[in-house]
């Protein structure tokens, strides 16, 4: 009997997506899975049969039960009650938790209380449900919880490190390096997403005996029954399904807030005055779609418009600002293109101000945002240091005497209807949007162990481009054998600061043109190599062998 530990929600991307996808795949294969997580809405997931709260005083109550199962197997969700504080890697808003804190900023006693509350709950889960193996997501802190419980109960456990915990906790704070080292030493398996993550783990944990023998490759996956291509003639119908999927959902940014933001912008804004102008567009619930999304979608000619998609958090570490910076030069070549930006995050308002500045020929404002963008977003990764959007700054410097022509192209070609911000969408909506797009771009500034959105684009037939390093490089290389050399090259964005934006400018038109031609091959690669069923079987077999 498997128990999977995930300290956060099931909605969203990254390790959240990994968890729900693996659990659902195991349930489809007839297994019963116990999942300890902080998910508040089990009713949204057909594979969750029951959900229980674990209070600090030892009380357990069942707060959800499904009338009938949606899969041959099922998942029991166990939710420890943790109080007000939730330790995270990168700050974000979380329903239920008023005190969301990057864990590197927490004192020792708060960290210990968080761990112990999870330990008490997991101990009871193990004893009452016959759990025989535990899998913990992230290098910390669920790994520490698994280590303590498994030592006391005499059962084996595994860990799967994801990039965020390594980059934003373990590498930045000796406390978490020590805790992770102890957990990795005790673990029976360390699952890694390919060679890049294997090298990263080796580089961080240098003194663990037998580390290499513990590591097992476990590639990422995609639900190829959910994401699949559609012909251009069928995009209008798919867009109608997207519209239907939005019905009844809570909404975030309103048209009035958007108008307030745009109305507050001026070309001479800087410092506190720029902060104040950007604040006019804030103050909405961010993890929901925009209120005017259907109206914006109705502007699209789904059968004719070339569509470029970005999906991810709107933070500078994900590189979305580089796509915005490339827009004037892309539109010179493909003026009818639309850019769809899906996601939430503190960089949204600066991005909208950048677009406004390009449209209105306000070069000084654009350059001010480039110089101070990370300060304007509040430094959500907790890195400190410089404030400039480095790759965009290097791109502008590289333009040299062509800078005037670049800003003139922005003034002529960038229009509000060319860029659609959707707000936050889940896979219930994205499954319809991805196949309606010709290409998708993921220009992350930091190395990611495994960009799941790349695989979703692949399965949907949206030609994917990504920064050619880390896990993205491995994903691109795995697809390359199924494509002509020129198509594989078009997927690669040079990660060097001087080159990334220029590569977006150069490669996006090629990707938009090649998307239709290669969509069948992209889907075959996703189906044959990356379906979640093979990932979940490997995980289950390895845990069973411990």
Residue pairs with C-beta under 8 A, 6 or more apart in sequence:
1 32
1 34
1 129
1 130
1 131
1 132
1 133
2 26
2 31
2 33
2 34
2 131
2 132
2 133
2 134
2 135
2 540
2 543
3 33
3 34
3 35
3 36
3 122
3 125
3 126
3 129
3 131
3 133
3 134
3 135
4 19
4 22
4 23
4 33
4 34
4 35
4 36
4 134
4 135
4 136
4 137
5 36
5 37
5 118
5 122
5 134
5 135
5 136
5 137
5 142
5 145
5 146
6 15
6 16
6 19
6 35
6 36
6 37
6 137
6 142
7 37
7 38
7 87
7 118
7 137
7 138
7 141
7 142
8 15
8 16
8 37
8 38
8 88
8 94
9 16
9 37
9 38
9 39
9 40
9 94
10 16
10 19
10 20
10 37
10 39
10 44
10 45
11 20
11 39
11 41
11 44
11 287
11 426
12 426
13 311
13 312
13 313
13 452
13 453
14 162
14 164
14 452
15 137
15 138
15 162
15 164
17 427
17 452
18 137
18 160
18 162
18 220
18 452
19 35
19 37
19 137
20 45
21 221
21 223
21 532
21 535
22 221
22 532
22 535
22 536
22 539
23 33
23 35
23 47
23 75
24 45
24 46
24 47
24 71
24 75
24 532
25 221
25 532
25 533
25 535
25 536
26 33
26 73
26 75
26 536
26 539
26 540
27 33
27 47
27 71
27 72
27 73
27 74
27 75
28 47
28 71
28 72
28 73
28 533
29 72
29 73
29 533
29 536
29 537
29 540
30 72
30 73
31 73
31 540
32 73
32 74
32 75
32 76
33 73
33 74
33 75
33 76
34 75
34 76
34 78
34 125
34 129
34 131
35 48
35 75
35 76
35 77
35 78
36 78
36 79
36 80
36 118
36 121
36 122
36 125
37 77
37 78
37 79
38 79
38 80
38 82
38 86
38 94
38 96
39 45
39 48
39 51
39 77
39 79
40 79
40 95
40 96
42 48
42 50
42 51
42 64
42 66
42 77
43 64
43 66
45 75
46 66
46 69
46 70
46 71
47 70
47 71
47 73
47 74
47 75
48 64
48 66
48 74
48 75
48 76
48 77
49 65
49 66
49 69
49 74
49 75
49 76
50 62
50 64
50 65
50 66
50 74
50 76
50 77
51 62
51 63
51 64
51 65
51 76
51 77
51 78
51 79
52 60
52 61
52 62
52 63
52 76
52 77
52 78
52 79
53 59
53 60
53 61
53 63
53 79
53 81
54 60
54 78
54 79
54 80
54 81
54 120
54 121
54 124
54 125
55 61
55 81
56 81
56 83
56 117
56 120
58 120
58 124
60 124
63 79
64 77
76 129
78 121
78 122
78 125
80 117
80 118
80 120
80 121
80 122
81 117
82 97
82 114
82 117
82 118
83 113
83 117
84 97
84 98
84 99
85 97
85 99
85 100
85 101
85 106
85 110
85 113
85 114
86 94
86 97
86 99
86 100
86 101
87 101
87 102
87 103
87 106
87 110
87 111
87 114
87 141
88 94
88 100
88 101
88 102
88 103
89 102
89 103
89 164
89 165
89 167
89 168
89 169
90 102
90 164
90 168
90 313
90 315
90 380
90 381
90 382
91 100
91 101
91 102
91 378
91 380
91 382
92 100
92 313
92 380
93 100
93 286
93 287
94 100
101 110
102 168
102 382
103 111
103 140
103 141
103 169
103 173
103 176
104 168
104 169
104 172
104 173
104 176
104 382
105 382
106 114
108 175
111 141
111 175
114 141
115 141
115 144
115 145
115 148
118 141
118 142
118 145
119 145
119 148
119 149
122 134
122 145
122 146
122 149
123 149
123 152
123 153
125 131
126 134
126 149
126 153
126 155
127 153
131 155
132 155
133 155
133 156
133 157
133 158
133 543
133 544
133 546
134 146
134 149
134 150
134 155
134 156
134 157
134 158
135 146
135 157
135 158
135 159
135 160
135 191
135 539
135 543
136 142
136 143
136 145
136 146
136 157
136 158
136 159
136 160
136 183
137 159
137 160
137 162
138 159
138 160
138 161
138 162
138 164
138 165
139 159
139 161
139 162
139 165
139 166
139 169
139 170
139 176
139 180
139 183
139 184
140 165
140 169
140 170
140 176
140 179
140 180
140 183
141 176
141 179
143 159
143 179
143 180
143 183
143 184
143 187
144 179
144 180
144 182
144 183
146 157
146 159
146 183
146 187
147 157
147 182
147 183
147 186
147 187
150 156
150 157
150 186
151 186
156 188
156 543
156 546
157 186
157 187
157 188
157 546
158 187
158 188
158 189
158 190
158 191
158 542
158 543
158 546
159 183
159 184
159 187
159 189
159 190
159 191
160 190
160 191
160 192
160 193
160 218
161 190
161 192
161 197
161 200
161 201
161 449
162 449
163 197
163 200
163 446
163 447
163 448
163 449
163 470
163 471
165 176
165 180
166 200
166 201
166 204
167 446
168 381
168 382
169 176
170 176
170 177
170 180
170 204
171 177
171 204
172 382
177 204
180 204
180 205
181 205
181 207
181 208
184 190
184 201
184 205
184 208
184 211
184 214
185 208
185 209
187 214
188 214
188 546
189 214
189 215
189 216
189 542
189 543
189 546
190 201
190 211
190 214
190 215
190 216
191 215
191 216
191 217
191 218
191 539
191 542
192 198
192 201
192 215
192 216
192 217
192 218
192 449
193 217
193 218
193 219
193 220
193 449
193 450
193 471
194 217
194 219
194 449
194 450
194 471
194 474
195 474
196 447
196 449
196 469
196 470
196 471
196 473
196 474
197 449
197 450
197 471
198 215
198 217
200 447
200 449
201 211
201 215
202 211
202 212
205 211
216 538
216 542
218 535
218 538
218 539
218 542
219 450
219 529
219 530
219 535
220 450
220 452
220 455
220 471
220 475
220 530
220 535
221 455
221 530
221 531
221 532
221 533
221 534
221 535
221 536
222 452
222 455
222 456
222 458
222 459
222 526
222 530
222 531
222 532
223 459
223 531
223 532
224 459
224 523
224 526
224 527
224 530
224 531
226 427
226 431
227 431
227 434
227 435
227 456
227 459
227 460
227 526
228 435
228 459
228 460
228 461
228 523
229 435
229 459
229 460
229 461
229 519
229 520
229 522
229 523
230 238
230 435
230 436
230 461
232 303
232 516
233 303
235 302
235 303
235 435
235 436
236 302
236 303
238 302
238 432
238 435
238 436
239 297
239 300
239 302
239 432
239 436
241 432
242 297
242 429
242 432
242 433
242 436
243 294
243 297
245 428
245 429
245 432
246 289
246 293
246 294
246 429
249 288
249 289
250 285
250 288
251 285
251 288
251 289
251 290
251 291
251 293
251 423
252 284
252 285
252 286
252 287
252 288
252 289
252 290
252 291
252 344
252 423
252 424
253 281
253 284
253 286
253 290
253 291
253 292
253 421
253 423
254 284
254 290
254 291
254 292
255 291
255 292
257 280
257 281
257 282
257 283
257 284
258 281
258 292
258 352
260 280
260 281
261 277
261 278
261 280
261 281
261 349
261 352
261 353
262 281
262 352
262 356
263 280
264 276
264 277
264 278
264 280
264 281
265 277
265 353
265 356
265 357
265 362
265 365
266 277
266 362
266 365
267 357
267 360
267 362
267 364
267 365
268 364
268 365
269 277
269 365
269 368
270 368
270 372
274 353
274 365
274 368
274 369
274 372
274 376
275 376
277 353
278 349
278 350
278 353
278 376
279 349
281 348
281 349
281 352
282 349
286 344
286 345
286 423
286 424
287 344
287 424
288 423
288 424
289 422
289 423
289 424
289 425
289 429
290 296
290 421
290 422
290 423
293 422
293 423
296 420
296 421
296 422
297 420
299 417
299 420
300 307
300 338
300 420
302 436
304 336
305 336
305 337
305 338
306 334
306 336
306 337
306 338
306 438
306 512
307 337
307 338
307 340
307 436
307 437
307 438
307 439
308 323
308 330
308 337
308 338
308 339
308 340
308 437
308 438
308 439
308 440
308 441
308 508
308 511
308 512
309 339
309 340
309 342
309 433
309 434
309 437
309 439
309 440
309 441
309 457
309 462
310 320
310 323
310 339
310 340
310 341
310 342
310 343
310 440
310 441
310 442
311 342
311 343
311 425
311 430
311 434
311 440
311 442
311 453
311 456
312 318
312 320
312 342
312 343
312 442
312 444
312 453
313 343
313 344
313 345
314 320
314 341
314 343
314 344
314 345
314 346
314 347
314 348
314 351
315 345
315 346
315 347
315 377
315 380
315 381
316 347
316 373
316 374
316 377
316 389
316 445
317 381
317 444
317 445
317 446
318 343
318 345
318 442
318 443
318 444
318 445
319 391
319 442
319 443
319 444
319 445
319 467
319 500
320 341
320 343
320 347
320 351
320 443
321 347
321 350
321 351
321 354
321 373
321 389
321 391
321 392
322 391
322 392
322 395
322 443
322 500
322 501
322 504
323 339
323 341
323 441
323 443
323 504
324 339
324 351
324 354
324 355
324 419
325 354
325 370
325 392
325 395
325 396
325 501
326 501
326 504
326 505
326 508
327 339
327 355
327 358
327 410
327 414
327 418
327 419
328 358
328 406
328 407
328 409
328 410
328 413
328 414
329 406
329 409
329 505
330 337
330 504
330 505
330 508
330 509
331 337
331 409
331 413
331 414
331 418
332 409
332 413
333 509
334 509
334 512
335 413
337 418
337 512
338 417
338 418
338 419
338 420
339 418
339 419
339 420
340 419
340 420
340 422
340 433
340 437
341 351
341 419
341 420
341 421
341 422
342 422
342 423
342 424
342 425
342 430
342 433
343 424
344 423
344 424
345 377
345 380
346 376
346 377
346 378
346 380
347 373
347 376
347 377
348 421
349 376
350 369
350 373
350 376
350 377
351 421
352 421
353 365
353 369
354 366
354 369
354 370
355 414
355 416
355 419
356 362
356 365
357 363
357 365
357 366
357 369
357 410
358 366
358 407
358 410
358 411
358 414
359 410
359 411
359 414
359 415
359 416
360 411
361 407
361 408
361 410
361 411
363 407
366 407
366 410
367 396
369 376
369 389
370 388
370 389
370 392
370 393
370 396
371 387
371 388
371 393
372 387
372 388
373 387
373 388
373 389
373 392
374 386
374 387
374 388
374 389
375 387
390 445
390 497
391 445
391 497
391 500
391 501
392 501
394 497
394 498
394 501
395 498
395 500
395 501
395 502
396 403
396 406
398 498
398 502
399 406
422 433
425 433
430 456
434 440
434 456
434 457
434 459
434 460
434 462
435 460
435 461
435 462
437 457
437 460
437 462
437 515
438 462
438 463
438 511
438 512
438 515
438 516
439 462
439 463
439 464
439 465
439 508
439 511
439 512
439 515
440 453
440 454
440 457
440 462
440 463
440 464
440 465
441 464
441 465
441 466
441 493
441 504
441 508
441 511
442 451
442 453
442 454
442 457
442 464
442 465
442 466
442 467
442 472
443 465
443 466
443 467
443 493
443 500
443 504
444 451
444 466
444 467
444 470
444 472
445 467
446 470
447 469
447 470
447 471
448 470
448 471
448 472
449 470
449 471
450 471
450 474
450 475
451 466
451 471
451 472
451 475
454 464
454 466
454 472
454 475
454 476
455 475
455 526
455 530
457 463
457 464
457 522
458 464
458 479
458 522
458 523
458 525
458 526
458 530
459 522
459 523
459 526
459 527
459 530
460 523
461 515
461 518
461 519
461 520
461 522
461 523
462 515
462 519
462 522
463 487
463 490
463 491
463 511
463 512
463 514
463 515
463 518
463 519
463 522
464 491
464 522
465 490
465 491
465 492
465 493
465 504
465 507
465 508
465 511
466 472
466 475
466 476
466 491
466 492
466 493
467 493
467 494
467 495
467 500
468 476
468 491
468 492
468 493
468 494
468 495
469 495
476 488
476 491
476 492
478 525
478 529
479 488
479 491
479 522
479 525
480 488
480 491
482 521
482 522
482 524
482 525
483 518
483 521
486 510
487 514
487 518
490 507
490 510
490 511
490 514
491 507
491 511
492 503
492 507
493 499
493 500
493 503
493 504
493 507
494 500
494 502
494 503
